Amino acid sequence: MEKFNAFERDIDFAFWKEICENQGELRHYRRGEYFEHSGENLKNCGWIKSGGFKHALTDSEGNLKTVGFVFRNAVLANYSVIMSGDPMPTSIIALEDSDVMVVPTKVIREYLICNSELNLRFVQSLFSQAYGTILDGYYYSPLKRYRQLVKRFPRILELVPLGEIASYLNISRRQLHRFRETPDSQAD
């Protein structure tokens, strides 16, 4: 499940991995443990050695909604929070037992500030991914988005609980179960 997100395919994160491995410390997170809580400052960033995490927020009705995933060999952070210092809009929660090389956020921030071209690529890539996600939500039906997700990442059904996948797709668990019962539900 490496490179789940489009921005992970657009940017070479060798620098991030190197910083975390050379300056960081290995931390273990148990399933359900928080890497960071919504509303708090992002104290640390990381490189996921094993496992996976979800980004989740609490909606206006108090329900926890999954809005993103990151898996092994990926960054664990929130770019806009790294650069702005604002509180986290989401919580980052371990989906399974996970190992992360962790460094203070300021280390990554300083690196990005000193590398303006890389910083610009981050902004462009993240904007493109966010805008594409918004447009896809209007353009594709929930069934089509589910099929695309499973086609791109077949192992997601093994690694992520169905409730988390439904939340990520912004559909009900019941609707997801209907999709899975549809003939050719994993075909495009």
MDTraj code that builds the backbone (N, CA, C; nanometers):
import mdtraj as md
import numpy as np

residues = "MET GLU LYS PHE ASN ALA PHE GLU ARG ASP ILE ASP PHE ALA PHE TRP LYS GLU ILE CYS GLU ASN GLN GLY GLU LEU ARG HIS TYR ARG ARG GLY GLU TYR PHE GLU HIS SER GLY GLU ASN LEU LYS ASN CYS GLY TRP ILE LYS SER GLY GLY PHE LYS HIS ALA LEU THR ASP SER GLU GLY ASN LEU LYS THR VAL GLY PHE VAL PHE ARG ASN ALA VAL LEU ALA ASN TYR SER VAL ILE MET SER GLY ASP PRO MET PRO THR SER ILE ILE ALA LEU GLU ASP SER ASP VAL MET VAL VAL PRO THR LYS VAL ILE ARG GLU TYR LEU ILE CYS ASN SER GLU LEU ASN LEU ARG PHE VAL GLN SER LEU PHE SER GLN ALA TYR GLY THR ILE LEU ASP GLY TYR TYR TYR SER PRO LEU LYS ARG TYR ARG GLN LEU VAL LYS ARG PHE PRO ARG ILE LEU GLU LEU VAL PRO LEU GLY GLU ILE ALA SER TYR LEU ASN ILE SER ARG ARG GLN LEU HIS ARG PHE ARG GLU THR PRO ASP SER GLN ALA ASP".split()
xyz = np.array([
    [0.0822, -0.1195, 0.0000],
    [0.0000, 0.0000, 0.0000],
    [0.0864, 0.1256, 0.0000],
    [0.2092, 0.1112, -0.0420],
    [0.2942, 0.2290, -0.0489],
    [0.2391, 0.3268, -0.1521],
    [0.2646, 0.4541, -0.1304],
    [0.2256, 0.5613, -0.2210],
    [0.0758, 0.5601, -0.2490],
    [-0.0019, 0.5568, -0.1434],
    [-0.1474, 0.5587, -0.1531],
    [-0.1975, 0.6916, -0.2097],
    [-0.1336, 0.8003, -0.1725],
    [-0.1777, 0.9343, -0.2111],
    [-0.1026, 0.9856, -0.3334],
    [-0.1720, 1.0656, -0.4138],
    [-0.1115, 1.1192, -0.5361],
    [0.0146, 1.2002, -0.5065],
    [0.0130, 1.2799, -0.3998],
    [0.1315, 1.3621, -0.3707],
    [0.2527, 1.2760, -0.3393],
    [0.2297, 1.1536, -0.2909],
    [0.3418, 1.0636, -0.2621],
    [0.4070, 1.0142, -0.3907],
    [0.3314, 1.0126, -0.4993],
    [0.3858, 0.9715, -0.6285],
    [0.4515, 1.0888, -0.7011],
    [0.4143, 1.2114, -0.6644],
    [0.4663, 1.3316, -0.7301],
    [0.5995, 1.3796, -0.6741],
    [0.6273, 1.3478, -0.5492],
    [0.7435, 1.4040, -0.4801],
    [0.8357, 1.2917, -0.4342],
    [0.9645, 1.3116, -0.4525],
    [1.0638, 1.2159, -0.4035],
    [1.0876, 1.2452, -0.2550],
    [1.0441, 1.1544, -0.1711],
    [1.0538, 1.1741, -0.0265],
    [1.1796, 1.1132, 0.0345],
    [1.2808, 1.0888, -0.0483],
    [1.4062, 1.0344, 0.0050],
    [1.4649, 1.1271, 0.1112],
    [1.4518, 1.2579, 0.0906],
    [1.5051, 1.3543, 0.1883],
    [1.4376, 1.3387, 0.3241],
    [1.3050, 1.3165, 0.3229],
    [1.2271, 1.3038, 0.4471],
    [1.2679, 1.1772, 0.5213],
    [1.2758, 1.0697, 0.4444],
    [1.3168, 0.9421, 0.5035],
    [1.4563, 0.9544, 0.5647],
    [1.5471, 1.0175, 0.4914],
    [1.6849, 1.0330, 0.5396],
    [1.6896, 1.1167, 0.6680],
    [1.6162, 1.2258, 0.6712],
    [1.6117, 1.3091, 0.7921],
    [1.5610, 1.2275, 0.9105],
    [1.4527, 1.1553, 0.8895],
    [1.3935, 1.0766, 0.9990],
    [1.4865, 0.9650, 1.0456],
    [1.5511, 0.8977, 0.9513],
    [1.6402, 0.7879, 0.9895],
    [1.7678, 0.8379, 1.0564],
    [1.8180, 0.9546, 1.0144],
    [1.9430, 1.0069, 1.0704],
    [1.9240, 1.0865, 1.1988],
    [1.8111, 1.1544, 1.2113],
    [1.7910, 1.2425, 1.3263],
    [1.6767, 1.1994, 1.4171],
    [1.6032, 1.0981, 1.3758],
    [1.4827, 1.0617, 1.4491],
    [1.5007, 0.9483, 1.5469],
    [1.3910, 0.9175, 1.6127],
    [1.3880, 0.8031, 1.7033],
    [1.2707, 0.7140, 1.6636],
    [1.2900, 0.5843, 1.6799],
    [1.1868, 0.4875, 1.6461],
    [1.0830, 0.4832, 1.7573],
    [0.9562, 0.4969, 1.7178],
    [0.8461, 0.4858, 1.8135],
    [0.7458, 0.3846, 1.7611],
    [0.6879, 0.3113, 1.8555],
    [0.5871, 0.2113, 1.8212],
    [0.4498, 0.2644, 1.8608],
    [0.3541, 0.2513, 1.7707],
    [0.2162, 0.2922, 1.7969],
    [0.1269, 0.1696, 1.7858],
    [0.0456, 0.1489, 1.8868],
    [-0.0490, 0.0371, 1.8871],
    [-0.1727, 0.0771, 1.8068],
    [-0.2433, -0.0207, 1.7569],
    [-0.3673, 0.0053, 1.6832],
    [-0.4588, 0.0937, 1.7685],
    [-0.5082, 0.2017, 1.7086],
    [-0.5972, 0.2936, 1.7781],
    [-0.5269, 0.4049, 1.8541],
    [-0.3938, 0.3971, 1.8651],
    [-0.3185, 0.5004, 1.9366],
    [-0.3019, 0.6241, 1.8475],
    [-0.3092, 0.7388, 1.9101],
    [-0.2990, 0.8652, 1.8379],
    [-0.1535, 0.9060, 1.8188],
    [-0.1188, 0.9396, 1.6950],
    [0.0092, 1.0049, 1.6665],
    [-0.0048, 1.1531, 1.7011],
    [-0.1220, 1.2088, 1.6672],
    [-0.1526, 1.3475, 1.7030],
    [-0.3036, 1.3650, 1.7096],
    [-0.3476, 1.4551, 1.7961],
    [-0.4901, 1.4835, 1.8136],
    [-0.5297, 1.6099, 1.7377],
    [-0.6510, 1.6088, 1.6855],
    [-0.7082, 1.7274, 1.6233],
    [-0.7091, 1.8421, 1.7240],
    [-0.6781, 1.9615, 1.6760],
    [-0.6795, 2.0792, 1.7620],
    [-0.5485, 2.1063, 1.8336],
    [-0.4553, 2.0120, 1.8272],
    [-0.3253, 2.0302, 1.8928],
    [-0.2200, 2.0694, 1.7892],
    [-0.1104, 2.1234, 1.8367],
    [0.0015, 2.1535, 1.7477],
    [0.0738, 2.0245, 1.7124],
    [0.1187, 2.0152, 1.5887],
    [0.1915, 1.8978, 1.5418],
    [0.3346, 1.9053, 1.5937],
    [0.3614, 1.8287, 1.6967],
    [0.4932, 1.8326, 1.7611],
    [0.5985, 1.7566, 1.6812],
    [0.5555, 1.6467, 1.6189],
    [0.6487, 1.5594, 1.5477],
    [0.5960, 1.5231, 1.4103],
    [0.6886, 1.4910, 1.3219],
    [0.6594, 1.4346, 1.1907],
    [0.7285, 1.2990, 1.1869],
    [0.6915, 1.2175, 1.0900],
    [0.7555, 1.0874, 1.0870],
    [0.7639, 1.0243, 0.9500],
    [0.8328, 0.9104, 0.9509],
    [0.8444, 0.8223, 0.8347],
    [0.7956, 0.6860, 0.8814],
    [0.6917, 0.6335, 0.8145],
    [0.6312, 0.5070, 0.8564],
    [0.7182, 0.3910, 0.8101],
    [0.7741, 0.3176, 0.9050],
    [0.8557, 0.1995, 0.8755],
    [0.7668, 0.0778, 0.8510],
    [0.6595, 0.0671, 0.9290],
    [0.5645, -0.0432, 0.9121],
    [0.4291, 0.0023, 0.9640],
    [0.3243, -0.0571, 0.9076],
    [0.1895, -0.0255, 0.9535],
    [0.1218, 0.0805, 0.8692],
    [0.0250, 0.1464, 0.9299],
    [-0.0511, 0.2485, 0.8596],
    [-0.1323, 0.3328, 0.9561],
    [-0.1741, 0.4485, 0.9071],
    [-0.2482, 0.5449, 0.9877],
    [-0.3637, 0.6022, 0.9073],
    [-0.4613, 0.6541, 0.9790],
    [-0.5695, 0.7279, 0.9157],
    [-0.5669, 0.8709, 0.9671],
    [-0.6107, 0.9620, 0.8819],
    [-0.6372, 1.0995, 0.9217],
    [-0.7884, 1.1062, 0.9407],
    [-0.8332, 1.1522, 1.0564],
    [-0.9763, 1.1538, 1.0860],
    [-1.0155, 1.2846, 1.1533],
    [-1.1395, 1.3244, 1.1291],
    [-1.1925, 1.4425, 1.1957],
    [-1.3272, 1.4085, 1.2574],
    [-1.3684, 1.4897, 1.3514],
    [-1.4996, 1.4738, 1.4125],
    [-1.5934, 1.5707, 1.3423],
    [-1.7027, 1.5161, 1.2843],
    [-1.7949, 1.6012, 1.2091],
    [-1.8853, 1.6807, 1.3034],
    [-1.9749, 1.7591, 1.2457],
    [-2.0611, 1.8478, 1.3240],
    [-2.1582, 1.7722, 1.4141],
    [-2.1756, 1.6422, 1.3882],
    [-2.2652, 1.5606, 1.4706],
    [-2.1885, 1.4738, 1.5694],
    [-2.0568, 1.4925, 1.5758],
    [-1.9761, 1.4183, 1.6723],
    [-1.9252, 1.2838, 1.6240],
    [-1.9415, 1.2543, 1.4951],
    [-1.8952, 1.1273, 1.4392],
    [-1.7525, 1.1406, 1.3875],
    [-1.6695, 1.0404, 1.4158],
    [-1.5325, 1.0385, 1.3652],
    [-1.5352, 0.9929, 1.2195],
    [-1.4819, 1.0751, 1.1295],
    [-1.4810, 1.0462, 0.9860],
    [-1.3383, 1.0332, 0.9365],
    [-1.3126, 0.9276, 0.8616],
    [-1.1809, 0.9065, 0.8023],
    [-1.1712, 0.9873, 0.6738],
    [-1.0666, 1.0688, 0.6638],
    [-1.0501, 1.1533, 0.5456],
    [-0.9233, 1.1213, 0.4672],
    [-0.8395, 1.0314, 0.5191],
    [-0.7184, 0.9951, 0.4472],
    [-0.6457, 0.8795, 0.5125],
    [-0.5562, 0.8194, 0.4350],
    [-0.4746, 0.7077, 0.4824],
    [-0.3293, 0.7309, 0.4424],
    [-0.2382, 0.6767, 0.5214],
    [-0.0967, 0.6679, 0.4852],
    [-0.0453, 0.5341, 0.5362],
    [0.0449, 0.4748, 0.4588],
    [0.0928, 0.3412, 0.4904],
    [0.2455, 0.3363, 0.4896],
    [0.2989, 0.2177, 0.5015],
    [0.4431, 0.1925, 0.5089],
    [0.5199, 0.2700, 0.4012],
    [0.6391, 0.3157, 0.4413],
    [0.7271, 0.3922, 0.3522],
    [0.6625, 0.5218, 0.3032],
    [0.6003, 0.5921, 0.3966],
    [0.5365, 0.7199, 0.3647],
    [0.5574, 0.8183, 0.4788],
    [0.5349, 0.9452, 0.4468],
    [0.5452, 1.0501, 0.5476],
    [0.4237, 1.0448, 0.6395],
    [0.4455, 1.0872, 0.7624],
    [0.3360, 1.0964, 0.8590],
    [0.3376, 1.2388, 0.9117],
    [0.2454, 1.3204, 0.8603],
    [0.2447, 1.4624, 0.8948],
    [0.1231, 1.5286, 0.8314],
    [0.1219, 1.6604, 0.8355],
    [0.0245, 1.7437, 0.7665],
    [0.1017, 1.8661, 0.7185],
    [0.1223, 1.8754, 0.5884],
    [0.2075, 1.9801, 0.5320],
    [0.1638, 2.1198, 0.5743],
    [0.0352, 2.1509, 0.5607],
    [-0.0084, 2.2876, 0.5901],
    [0.0162, 2.3238, 0.7359],
    [0.0017, 2.2274, 0.8251],
    [0.0261, 2.2515, 0.9675],
    [0.1761, 2.2669, 0.9941],
    [0.2574, 2.1880, 0.9251],
    [0.4031, 2.2015, 0.9392],
    [0.4447, 2.3448, 0.9075],
    [0.3930, 2.3973, 0.7976],
    [0.4373, 2.5276, 0.7509],
    [0.3718, 2.6442, 0.8252],
    [0.2464, 2.6287, 0.8658],
    [0.1745, 2.7400, 0.9295],
    [0.1872, 2.7424, 1.0813],
    [0.2070, 2.6244, 1.1400],
    [0.2080, 2.6160, 1.2857],
    [0.0685, 2.6153, 1.3455],
    [-0.0344, 2.6123, 1.2605],
    [-0.1730, 2.6073, 1.3084],
    [-0.2018, 2.4732, 1.3748],
    [-0.3085, 2.4648, 1.4545],
    [-0.3467, 2.3365, 1.5139],
    [-0.3896, 2.2361, 1.4062],
    [-0.3767, 2.1103, 1.4385],
    [-0.4147, 2.0025, 1.3466],
    [-0.5653, 2.0042, 1.3198],
    [-0.6069, 1.9988, 1.1916],
    [-0.7495, 1.9896, 1.1604],
    [-0.8018, 1.8468, 1.1756],
    [-0.7106, 1.7510, 1.1756],
    [-0.7475, 1.6098, 1.1879],
    [-0.6630, 1.5441, 1.2957],
    [-0.7095, 1.4286, 1.3388],
    [-0.6280, 1.3426, 1.4243],
    [-0.5583, 1.2421, 1.3344],
    [-0.4422, 1.1959, 1.3767],
    [-0.3710, 1.0903, 1.3046],
    [-0.3678, 0.9704, 1.3983],
    [-0.4292, 0.8586, 1.3546],
    [-0.4531, 0.7436, 1.4410],
    [-0.4014, 0.6164, 1.3737],
    [-0.3314, 0.5331, 1.4488],
    [-0.2781, 0.4079, 1.3941],
    [-0.3916, 0.3124, 1.3578],
    [-0.3875, 0.2611, 1.2351],
    [-0.4834, 0.1606, 1.1892],
    [-0.4458, 0.0215, 1.2378],
    [-0.3179, 0.0036, 1.2631],
    [-0.2640, -0.1240, 1.3084],
    [-0.1361, -0.0931, 1.3853],
    [-0.0784, -0.1912, 1.4483],
    [0.0490, -0.1681, 1.5158],
    [0.1481, -0.1174, 1.4117],
    [0.2155, -0.0076, 1.4438],
    [0.2991, 0.0608, 1.3450],
    [0.4273, 0.1124, 1.4081],
    [0.5341, 0.1132, 1.3289],
    [0.6619, 0.1698, 1.3706],
    [0.6902, 0.2934, 1.2864],
    [0.7303, 0.4008, 1.3540],
    [0.7526, 0.5289, 1.2884],
    [0.8838, 0.5890, 1.3371],
    [0.9655, 0.6365, 1.2433],
    [1.0832, 0.7162, 1.2771],
    [1.0341, 0.8600, 1.2917],
    [1.0508, 0.9175, 1.4102],
    [0.9910, 1.0465, 1.4443],
    [1.0985, 1.1535, 1.4644],
    [1.0725, 1.2725, 1.4090],
    [1.1583, 1.3900, 1.4310],
    [1.0691, 1.5077, 1.4702],
    [1.1250, 1.6069, 1.5390],
    [1.0470, 1.7274, 1.5686],
    [1.0026, 1.7962, 1.4392],
    [0.8827, 1.8479, 1.4384],
    [0.8270, 1.9144, 1.3203],
    [0.9181, 2.0244, 1.2678],
    [0.9829, 2.0965, 1.3577],
    [1.0673, 2.2094, 1.3150],
    [1.1810, 2.1644, 1.2240],
    [1.2267, 2.0415, 1.2368],
    [1.3351, 1.9911, 1.1511],
    [1.2880, 1.9856, 1.0057],
    [1.1687, 1.9323, 0.9843],
    [1.1128, 1.9240, 0.8486],
    [1.0790, 2.0645, 0.7979],
    [1.0184, 2.1466, 0.8817],
    [0.9828, 2.2835, 0.8421],
    [1.1063, 2.3596, 0.7937],
    [1.2135, 2.3541, 0.8705],
    [1.3357, 2.4259, 0.8334],
    [1.3921, 2.3749, 0.7011],
    [1.3863, 2.2439, 0.6788],
    [1.4353, 2.1878, 0.5532],
    [1.3532, 2.2414, 0.4362],
    [1.2207, 2.2414, 0.4507],
    [1.1343, 2.2880, 0.3422],
    [1.1510, 2.4376, 0.3168],
    [1.1669, 2.5160, 0.4220],
    [1.1877, 2.6600, 0.4058],
    [1.3166, 2.6871, 0.3283],
    [1.4185, 2.6080, 0.3535],
    [1.5479, 2.6258, 0.2855],
    [1.5486, 2.5709, 0.1436],
    [1.4459, 2.4978, 0.1052],
    [1.4371, 2.4375, -0.0281],
    [1.3084, 2.4849, -0.0952],
    [1.3096, 2.6078, -0.1425],
    [1.1878, 2.6709, -0.1933],
    [1.1276, 2.5981, -0.3133],
    [1.2108, 2.5410, -0.3984],
    [1.1585, 2.4683, -0.5142],
    [1.0801, 2.3445, -0.4693],
    [1.1338, 2.2717, -0.3742],
    [1.0650, 2.1551, -0.3188],
    [0.9371, 2.1985, -0.2477],
    [0.9447, 2.3061, -0.1742],
    [0.8290, 2.3589, -0.1033],
    [0.7168, 2.3921, -0.2020],
    [0.7508, 2.4542, -0.3142],
    [0.6522, 2.4867, -0.4169],
    [0.5921, 2.3598, -0.4763],
    [0.6742, 2.2579, -0.5020],
    [0.6223, 2.1305, -0.5545],
    [0.5216, 2.0699, -0.4571],
    [0.5500, 2.0785, -0.3276],
    [0.4558, 2.0305, -0.2259],
    [0.3207, 2.0997, -0.2415],
    [0.3249, 2.2320, -0.2455],
    [0.2013, 2.3097, -0.2549],
    [0.1242, 2.2718, -0.3806],
    [0.1923, 2.2656, -0.4937],
    [0.1268, 2.2325, -0.6201],
    [0.0667, 2.0925, -0.6170],
    [0.1417, 1.9967, -0.5671],
    [0.0951, 1.8586, -0.5640],
    [-0.0235, 1.8405, -0.4698],
    [-0.0147, 1.8992, -0.3531],
    [-0.1244, 1.8863, -0.2566],
    [-0.2499, 1.9577, -0.3051],
    [-0.2336, 2.0736, -0.3683],
    [-0.3489, 2.1433, -0.4239],
    [-0.4135, 2.0589, -0.5331],
    [-0.3320, 2.0043, -0.6211],
    [-0.3832, 1.9215, -0.7301],
    [-0.4598, 1.8009, -0.6763],
    [-0.4040, 1.7351, -0.5741],
    [-0.4717, 1.6193, -0.5160],
    [-0.6034, 1.6611, -0.4507],
    [-0.6020, 1.7692, -0.3745],
    [-0.7234, 1.8140, -0.3057],
    [-0.8319, 1.8533, -0.4059],
    [-0.7938, 1.9277, -0.5080],
    [-0.8906, 1.9711, -0.6083],
    [-0.9459, 1.8509, -0.6851],
    [-0.8580, 1.7573, -0.7194],
    [-0.9022, 1.6360, -0.7876],
    [-1.0003, 1.5557, -0.7037],
    [-0.9760, 1.5480, -0.5743],
    [-1.0665, 1.4755, -0.4847],
    [-1.2040, 1.5418, -0.4822],
    [-1.2061, 1.6739, -0.4762],
    [-1.3341, 1.7462, -0.4774],
    [-1.4084, 1.7192, -0.6077],
    [-1.3397, 1.7327, -0.7205],
    [-1.4040, 1.7106, -0.8500],
    [-1.4515, 1.5668, -0.8657],
    [-1.3696, 1.4708, -0.8235],
    [-1.4089, 1.3299, -0.8329],
    [-1.5356, 1.3018, -0.7536],
    [-1.5517, 1.3689, -0.6402],
    [-1.6712, 1.3509, -0.5584],
    [-1.7980, 1.3921, -0.6306],
    [-1.7855, 1.4882, -0.7199],
    [-1.9002, 1.5313, -0.7999],
    [-1.9147, 1.4482, -0.9272],
    [-1.8023, 1.4145, -0.9876],
    [-1.8040, 1.3500, -1.1186],
    [-1.8407, 1.2019, -1.1113],
    [-1.7822, 1.1305, -1.0152],
    [-1.8020, 0.9861, -1.0066],
    [-1.9055, 0.9503, -0.9011],
    [-1.9801, 0.8458, -0.9302],
    [-2.0759, 0.7944, -0.8318],
    [-1.9982, 0.7288, -0.7179],
    [-2.0620, 0.7102, -0.6028],
    [-1.9941, 0.6395, -0.4936],
    [-1.9467, 0.4998, -0.5348],
    [-2.0273, 0.4285, -0.6151],
    [-1.9870, 0.2955, -0.6607],
    [-1.8613, 0.3047, -0.7460],
    [-1.8554, 0.4010, -0.8350],
    [-1.7380, 0.4180, -0.9213],
    [-1.6146, 0.4529, -0.8375],
    [-1.6292, 0.5398, -0.7369],
    [-1.5157, 0.5758, -0.6512],
    [-1.4671, 0.4531, -0.5734],
    [-1.5608, 0.3700, -0.5284],
    [-1.5233, 0.2463, -0.4585],
    [-1.4448, 0.1555, -0.5531],
    [-1.4966, 0.1373, -0.6735],
    [-1.4284, 0.0508, -0.7708],
    [-1.2885, 0.1030, -0.8041],
    [-1.2766, 0.2334, -0.8201],
    [-1.1451, 0.2922, -0.8487],
    [-1.0484, 0.2692, -0.7327],
    [-1.0974, 0.2845, -0.6112],
    [-1.0133, 0.2646, -0.4931],
    [-0.9620, 0.1209, -0.4870],
    [-1.0504, 0.0252, -0.5058],
    [-1.0121, -0.1161, -0.4985],
    [-0.9209, -0.1540, -0.6149],
    [-0.9445, -0.0952, -0.7312],
    [-0.8580, -0.1241, -0.8462],
    [-0.7169, -0.0700, -0.8223],
    [-0.7070, 0.0525, -0.7700],
    [-0.5762, 0.1130, -0.7435],
    [-0.5025, 0.0434, -0.6307],
    [-0.5768, 0.0026, -0.5271],
    [-0.5163, -0.0557, -0.4067],
    [-0.5949, -0.1786, -0.3627],
    [-0.5790, -0.2908, -0.4333],
    [-0.6565, -0.4109, -0.4007],
    [-0.6418, -0.4558, -0.2553],
    [-0.5266, -0.4311, -0.1946],
    [-0.5042, -0.4775, -0.0572],
    [-0.5752, -0.3924, 0.0475],
    [-0.6372, -0.2836, 0.0051],
    [-0.7028, -0.1977, 0.1036],
    [-0.8107, -0.2739, 0.1797],
    [-0.8747, -0.3699, 0.1126],
    [-0.9794, -0.4483, 0.1782],
    [-0.9222, -0.5402, 0.2856],
    [-0.7940, -0.5733, 0.2760],
    [-0.7278, -0.6554, 0.3774],
    [-0.6726, -0.5701, 0.4914],
    [-0.6282, -0.4498, 0.4594],
    [-0.5562, -0.3669, 0.5561],
    [-0.6438, -0.2707, 0.6349],
    [-0.7564, -0.2311, 0.5777],
    [-0.8386, -0.1273, 0.6396],
    [-0.9782, -0.1822, 0.6671],
    [-1.0296, -0.1644, 0.7882],
    [-1.1658, -0.2099, 0.8194],
    [-1.2687, -0.1449, 0.7258],
    [-1.3745, -0.2192, 0.6953],
    [-1.4758, -0.1696, 0.6022],
    [-1.5380, -0.0382, 0.6480],
    [-1.5565, -0.0227, 0.7769],
    [-1.6132, 0.1020, 0.8280],
    [-1.5262, 0.2214, 0.7958],
    [-1.3942, 0.2017, 0.7993],
    [-1.3006, 0.3097, 0.7660],
    [-1.3057, 0.3415, 0.6166],
    [-1.3191, 0.2371, 0.5341],
    [-1.3286, 0.2582, 0.3894],
    [-1.4575, 0.3333, 0.3568],
    [-1.5679, 0.2935, 0.4187],
    [-1.6955, 0.3625, 0.3967],
    [-1.6845, 0.5092, 0.4366],
    [-1.6243, 0.5342, 0.5509],
    [-1.6067, 0.6716, 0.5977],
    [-1.5214, 0.7512, 0.4996],
    [-1.4132, 0.6917, 0.4529],
    [-1.3239, 0.7573, 0.3571],
    [-1.3984, 0.7937, 0.2282],
    [-1.4857, 0.7041, 0.1818],
    [-1.5632, 0.7286, 0.0600],
    [-1.6850, 0.8175, 0.0859],
    [-1.7080, 0.8495, 0.2132],
    [-1.8215, 0.9315, 0.2558],
    [-1.9547, 0.8664, 0.2195],
    [-1.9618, 0.7355, 0.2464],
    [-2.0848, 0.6589, 0.2266],
    [-2.1119, 0.5785, 0.3536],
    [-2.2308, 0.5202, 0.3618],
    [-2.2641, 0.4392, 0.4789],
    [-2.2024, 0.3002, 0.4656],
    [-2.1884, 0.2339, 0.5795],
    [-2.1392, 0.0953, 0.5770],
    [-2.2350, 0.0074, 0.4983],
    [-2.3644, 0.0324, 0.5132],
    [-2.4655, -0.0454, 0.4409],
    [-2.4447, -0.0309, 0.2902],
    [-2.4213, 0.0921, 0.2459],
    [-2.3990, 0.1153, 0.1034],
    [-2.2732, 0.0428, 0.0560],
    [-2.1688, 0.0458, 0.1363],
    [-2.0460, -0.0246, 0.1002],
    [-2.0716, -0.1746, 0.0900],
    [-2.1476, -0.2306, 0.1834],
    [-2.1790, -0.3738, 0.1766],
    [-2.2580, -0.4060, 0.0499],
    [-2.3491, -0.3183, 0.0105],
    [-2.4233, -0.3406, -0.1148],
    [-2.3282, -0.3394, -0.2341],
    [-2.2331, -0.2461, -0.2340],
    [-2.1361, -0.2405, -0.3431],
    [-2.0579, -0.3706, -0.3512],
    [-2.0199, -0.4241, -0.2367],
    [-1.9383, -0.5451, -0.2344],
    [-2.0175, -0.6662, -0.2812],
    [-2.1503, -0.6605, -0.2697],
    [-2.2360, -0.7709, -0.3140],
    [-2.2741, -0.7582, -0.4610],
    [-2.2465, -0.6422, -0.5209],
    [-2.2774, -0.6177, -0.6610],
    [-2.1842, -0.7012, -0.7481],
    [-2.2394, -0.7719, -0.8492],
    [-2.1508, -0.8462, -0.9399],
    [-2.0463, -0.7521, -0.9996],
    [-1.9266, -0.8041, -1.0123],
    [-1.8149, -0.7257, -1.0658],
    [-1.7878, -0.6006, -0.9833],
    [-1.8103, -0.6090, -0.8520],
    [-1.7915, -0.4910, -0.7664],
    [-1.6472, -0.4451, -0.7634],
    [-1.5550, -0.5337, -0.7986],
    [-1.4156, -0.4926, -0.7983],
    [-1.3647, -0.4678, -0.9393],
    [-1.4543, -0.4769, -1.0356],
    [-1.4159, -0.4485, -1.1743],
    [-1.4470, -0.3033, -1.2053],
    [-1.3845, -0.2533, -1.3094],
    [-1.4102, -0.1136, -1.3471],
    [-1.4982, -0.1080, -1.4687],
])
top = md.Topology()
chain = top.add_chain()
for i, resn in enumerate(residues, 1):
    res = top.add_residue(resn, chain, resSeq=i)
    for name in ("N", "CA", "C"):
        top.add_atom(name, md.element.get_by_symbol(name[0]), res)
traj = md.Trajectory(xyz[None], top)
